[in-house]
Amino acid sequence: MQNILVLGGGFGGIRVALDLERKLRHVINHEKNWRVVLIDRNANHTFTPNLYEVASAYGVKKEPYQIKLRGSICIPYGIIFANHKIDFIQAEISKIDIENRKIITGGGEEIDFDYLVLGLGAEVNDYGIPGVSEYAYQMKTIDDGIAINEKLNQIFKEGKEGVKELPVRIIIGGGGFTGVETAAEIACCVENLRNTCKMSKGYVSISLVEAGSTILPMVSEKERDVIKKRLNFLGVQVIERKEIKEVKPDSVLMGNDLVKSDMFIWSGGIRSNRILASVKNYIDLDDKRGSILADEYLRVKQGGNPIPFIFAVGDSVFILDHKTQKPVPAMAYTAKDQGATVASNIFNSIQNKPLKKYNPWYGAWIAPVGGKFALARPGIGNFSISGRLGWVMRQFVDFRYFLSILPFFKAMRLFFKDVVLFSKND
């Protein structure tokens, strides 16, 4: 029996499990020879690219547990694996025992493995900035998104009732894609809330703060200019070269300036899951983010040499692009590609066939910038598409992903439910 454990149900982990199960099912007898198990602490796979939509959703009726908002981006593993011979275990991982090839869950269960895939994802990196972990709203989980949404509604309700001192000031720290998307969509939500509460424009301020020389340093100057103009149109003030030094309950220290803040959202960066630190004596980790160092086949390294039965995918892995000698960025579709490569390599390893090199590609991206507007770089040629057509492309990409993990009609139902739910901001 080949016992294959996948730790983490993110984009990479899901792809490993689905692809590997399909390959094995068509070639090797399932009952006698292999078992694919995915372990995650949550019962659902979270479609994180739409987390900013949850945070800024307008006009959603408040209900216990916010079932409608949760259901918009949380897809139960039971549905994803319904027609697949994949075992799902909902559990926290308390220990990874590489020497004895087993993992131990928070409940004390021991699960042996012949092959292990580390796809544990990332955690918010506060870079040691005082107050970020205590007072900042994060953008990592569905609970984070819902907390932001509820806080926005509370702020404007209190402003309308005269409980809160005006103007309302919202600050987003971190000028990457997540920060830009969040700032833009919150601006659309705030405009609706402002009109509902009958507040003038001068009573609301939204700032996007970046410590570096510019927001989105990975895009071209022309593309950045399009995004900045769109943010300006939405009323978002872009502040560059301004370091967040401390976050307080009702203010933020930006450089030497202490600025009032009714809400501070942190999207400044990520670092690998802290459980990896417990196995640092057995696997090689990057010093900066604690990411797993892997070879060109996505095998985890130990002392510079690959471990033939352990692989890594997604935010957990640090791998250099052999063409550019730069780290492959942590993106949803790069994690998916890594998952597909790992599935092929475990399958080939079981059959004693040559492994497949991971050939990273990340030339495409789509940045939604509020409402039905997005800037899209298709990755074919040196051009980009902005406006409503860019937004349509983003919807197509989302639907295509849903189709890759769900039956057609369930993917269609989820897609259109999201379009209806989130279009109230547009």
Secondary structure, 3 states (H helix, E strand, C coil): CEEEEEECCCHHHHHHHHHHHHHHHHHCCHHHHEEEEEEECCCEEECHHHHHHHHHCCCCCCCHHHHHHHHHHEEEHHHHCCCCCEEEEECCEEEEECCCCEEEECCCCEEECCEEEECCCEEECCCCCCCHHHHCEECCCHHHHHHHHHHHHHHHHHHHCCCCCCCEEEEEECCCHHHHHHHHHHHHHHHHHHHHCCCCHHHEEEEEEECCCCCCCCCCHHHHHHHHHHHHHHCEEEEECCCEEEEECCEEEECCEEEECCEEEECCCEEECHHHHHHCCCCCECCCCCCEEECCCCEEEECCEEEEEEEECHHHEECECCCCCCECCCCHHHHHHHHHHHHHHHHHHHCCCCCCCCCCCCCCEEEECCCCCEEEECCCCCCCEEEHHHHHHHHHHHHHHHHHHCCHHHHHHHHHHHHHHHHHHC
